[in-house]
């Protein structure tokens, strides 16, 4: 399912597949890592951990610590030596963020919205698992039958998803100003919506980048590493460092 047919020549691969087999620029690694941690993960840390719910502390704090230590490792390492790891990092943080944000919306539902019925928590968990399943299936289906003629159609689909993700926060900001003036309950309902959106976005990132990591590992003959230029190599050698590209 992951491996590209050996009969397919690299020149016949559509652009969306080439993009899935490539790494982001090593020069962007540190900014991507910082953005991932500060915006997509830390944004929900405070409301997740305060007010304190003991059971959430037991699993949320270890996950957050793992994500931050991993980020620090990538920030300290040579970005040319962590090209594969950075892809895995984005998928891993996507998983951690998905768990944390889903836990957060359940916490808001219980403490702030006053939802006590077990039916809600069962149904919401099932619905969210279905959404995650759809996102995983989308990635598997998108790269399961590679034909050059489908490239344009696939690209259009991806742009549509990006447009939706970009537009929704704007609507959320607009409605927040309207309903936050009405009641605290409405404010918490809006918080629930925003954090639920973050949970879905991070679930998409998890499915996207974990699939990319596995897809690249299964098709190493097509993978294109970024390599440092001579100037960068000489500067590193002057400091007694060597480049390990992986």
C-alpha positions as CSV (number, residue, x, y, z in Angstrom):
1,X,0.0,0.0,0.0
2,X,2.9,2.4,0.7
3,X,5.5,1.2,-1.8
4,X,5.4,2.7,-5.3
5,X,5.3,0.1,-8.1
6,X,8.8,-0.7,-9.2
7,X,7.8,-0.3,-12.8
8,X,7.0,3.4,-12.4
9,X,9.8,5.7,-13.4
10,X,10.5,8.8,-11.3
11,X,9.7,11.1,-14.2
12,X,6.1,9.7,-14.3
13,X,5.5,10.7,-10.6
14,X,2.9,13.5,-10.3
15,X,3.9,16.6,-8.5
16,X,1.9,16.0,-5.3
17,X,3.8,12.7,-4.9
18,X,7.1,14.4,-5.4
19,X,6.2,16.9,-2.7
20,X,5.3,14.0,-0.3
21,X,8.7,12.5,-1.0
22,X,10.7,15.6,-0.2
23,X,11.8,17.4,2.9
24,X,11.3,20.9,4.0
25,X,14.4,23.1,3.8
26,X,16.9,22.5,6.7
27,X,17.0,26.3,7.0
28,X,13.4,26.2,8.0
29,X,13.6,23.4,10.5
30,X,14.1,25.5,13.7
31,X,11.3,27.9,12.8
32,X,8.9,25.0,12.1
33,X,9.8,23.3,15.3
34,X,9.3,26.4,17.4
35,X,6.0,27.2,15.6
36,X,4.7,23.7,16.1
37,X,5.5,23.8,19.8
38,X,4.4,27.4,20.7
39,X,1.4,27.7,18.5
40,X,-0.1,24.2,17.9
41,X,0.8,22.7,21.3
42,X,1.4,25.3,24.0
43,X,-1.6,27.3,23.1
44,X,-3.8,24.8,24.9
45,X,-1.5,23.9,27.7
46,X,-2.7,26.3,30.3
47,X,-6.4,25.6,30.1
48,X,-5.6,21.8,29.9
49,X,-3.6,21.9,33.1
50,X,-5.5,24.6,35.0
51,X,-7.9,24.1,36.8
52,X,-6.2,21.0,37.9
53,X,-7.7,17.6,37.1
54,X,-5.4,14.9,38.6
55,X,-6.1,12.2,35.9
56,X,-5.2,14.7,33.2
57,X,-1.9,15.6,34.9
58,X,-0.9,11.9,34.9
59,X,-0.8,11.6,31.1
60,X,-0.8,15.1,29.7
61,X,2.4,16.3,31.5
62,X,4.6,13.4,30.3
63,X,3.4,13.9,26.7
64,X,4.1,17.6,26.9
65,X,7.5,17.0,28.4
66,X,8.4,14.5,25.6
67,X,7.3,16.9,22.9
68,X,9.4,19.8,24.4
69,X,12.5,17.7,25.0
70,X,12.2,16.4,21.4
71,X,11.9,19.9,20.1
72,X,15.0,21.0,22.1
73,X,16.9,18.1,20.6
74,X,16.0,19.2,17.1
75,X,16.9,22.8,17.8
76,X,20.4,21.7,19.0
77,X,21.1,19.2,16.2
78,X,22.4,19.9,12.7
79,X,19.2,20.2,10.6
80,X,20.8,18.3,7.7
81,X,21.2,15.3,10.0
82,X,17.5,15.4,11.2
83,X,15.6,15.6,7.9
84,X,13.8,12.3,8.5
85,X,13.4,13.0,12.2
86,X,11.8,16.4,11.6
87,X,9.1,14.7,9.6
88,X,8.5,12.2,12.3
89,X,8.6,15.0,14.9
90,X,5.7,16.8,13.1
91,X,3.7,13.6,13.0
92,X,4.5,12.8,16.7
93,X,3.6,16.2,17.9
94,X,0.4,16.0,15.9
95,X,-0.5,12.8,17.8
96,X,0.4,14.4,21.2
97,X,-1.5,17.6,20.3
98,X,-4.6,15.7,19.1
99,X,-4.7,13.8,22.4
100,X,-4.2,16.9,24.5
101,X,-6.8,19.0,22.6
102,X,-9.4,16.3,22.6
103,X,-8.9,15.9,26.4
104,X,-9.2,19.7,26.7
105,X,-12.6,19.9,25.0
106,X,-13.9,17.1,27.2
107,X,-12.7,19.0,30.2
108,X,-14.4,22.1,29.0
109,X,-17.6,20.1,28.4
110,X,-17.6,18.7,31.9
111,X,-16.4,21.6,34.0
112,X,-17.6,24.6,32.1
113,X,-20.5,23.5,30.0
114,X,-21.9,21.2,32.7
115,X,-22.4,18.2,30.4
116,X,-22.6,15.1,32.7
117,X,-24.4,12.5,30.6
118,X,-22.1,9.5,29.7
119,X,-23.8,9.3,26.3
120,X,-22.2,12.6,25.2
121,X,-18.7,11.4,26.1
122,X,-19.2,8.0,24.4
123,X,-20.7,9.6,21.2
124,X,-18.1,12.4,21.0
125,X,-15.3,9.9,21.4
126,X,-16.7,7.7,18.6
127,X,-17.3,10.7,16.3
128,X,-13.7,11.9,16.9
129,X,-12.3,8.5,16.2
130,X,-14.3,8.4,13.0
131,X,-12.9,11.8,11.9
132,X,-9.3,10.5,12.7
133,X,-10.1,7.4,10.7
134,X,-11.3,9.4,7.7
135,X,-8.1,11.6,7.8
136,X,-5.9,8.4,7.9
137,X,-7.9,6.9,5.1
138,X,-7.6,10.0,3.0
139,X,-3.8,9.8,3.2
140,X,-3.7,6.1,2.4
141,X,-6.1,6.5,-0.5
142,X,-4.4,9.6,-1.9
143,X,-1.1,7.8,-2.5
144,X,-2.4,4.3,-3.1
145,X,-2.9,4.6,-6.9
146,X,-0.3,6.9,-8.4
147,X,-1.1,8.2,-11.9
148,X,0.2,11.3,-13.4
149,X,-3.1,12.2,-14.9
150,X,-4.6,12.6,-11.4
151,X,-2.0,15.1,-10.2
152,X,-4.1,18.2,-11.0
153,X,-7.2,16.9,-9.4
154,X,-5.3,15.9,-6.2
155,X,-3.6,19.3,-6.0
156,X,-7.0,21.0,-6.2
157,X,-8.3,18.8,-3.4
158,X,-5.4,19.8,-1.1
159,X,-5.9,23.5,-1.8
160,X,-9.5,23.1,-0.9
161,X,-8.6,21.7,2.5
162,X,-6.1,24.4,3.1
163,X,-8.6,27.1,2.2
164,X,-11.1,25.7,4.7
165,X,-8.5,25.6,7.5
166,X,-7.5,29.2,6.7
167,X,-11.1,30.5,6.7
168,X,-12.5,28.9,9.8
169,X,-10.4,30.8,12.4
170,X,-11.6,34.0,10.8
171,X,-15.2,33.1,11.3
172,X,-14.4,31.9,14.8
173,X,-12.9,35.3,15.7
174,X,-15.9,37.1,14.2
175,X,-18.5,35.1,16.1
176,X,-16.4,35.1,19.3
177,X,-16.8,38.9,19.5
178,X,-20.6,38.5,19.1
179,X,-21.3,35.8,21.6
180,X,-18.8,36.5,24.3
181,X,-20.8,39.6,25.1
182,X,-23.8,37.5,25.9
183,X,-22.8,35.0,28.5
184,X,-19.9,33.0,30.0
185,X,-21.6,29.8,28.8
186,X,-21.4,31.1,25.2
187,X,-17.7,32.0,25.7
188,X,-17.0,28.4,26.9
189,X,-19.0,27.1,23.9
190,X,-16.8,29.1,21.6
191,X,-13.6,27.8,23.3
192,X,-14.9,24.3,22.9
193,X,-15.4,24.9,19.2
194,X,-11.9,26.5,18.7
195,X,-10.0,23.8,20.6
196,X,-12.0,21.1,18.8
197,X,-10.9,22.6,15.5
198,X,-7.3,22.5,16.8
199,X,-7.7,18.8,17.7
200,X,-8.9,18.0,14.1
201,X,-6.2,20.1,12.5
202,X,-3.5,18.4,14.6
203,X,-5.1,15.0,13.8
204,X,-4.7,15.9,10.1
205,X,-1.0,16.8,10.7
206,X,-0.5,13.5,12.5
207,X,-2.0,11.5,9.7
208,X,-0.2,13.6,7.0
209,X,3.3,13.5,8.4
210,X,3.3,10.0,9.8
211,X,2.2,8.7,6.5
212,X,4.8,10.8,4.8
213,X,7.5,9.3,7.0
214,X,6.4,5.8,6.3
215,X,5.9,6.5,2.6
216,X,9.4,7.9,2.3
217,X,10.9,5.0,4.1
218,X,9.1,2.6,1.8
219,X,10.3,4.5,-1.3
220,X,13.9,5.5,-0.6
221,X,14.9,5.4,-4.2
222,X,12.8,8.5,-4.8
223,X,13.7,10.4,-1.6
224,X,15.7,13.7,-2.2
225,X,17.8,14.9,0.7
226,X,18.8,18.5,1.1
227,X,22.6,18.8,1.0
228,X,24.7,21.7,2.3
229,X,26.7,23.8,-0.1
230,X,30.5,24.0,0.0
231,X,30.5,27.2,2.1
232,X,28.4,25.7,4.8
233,X,30.5,22.5,4.8
234,X,33.8,24.5,5.2
235,X,32.3,26.6,8.0
236,X,31.3,23.4,9.8
237,X,34.7,21.8,9.2
238,X,36.4,24.9,10.6
239,X,34.5,24.3,13.8
240,X,35.5,20.6,13.8
241,X,32.0,19.4,12.9
242,X,31.0,16.9,10.2
243,X,27.7,16.7,8.3
244,X,25.7,13.5,8.6
245,X,22.9,13.7,6.1
246,X,19.9,11.5,7.0
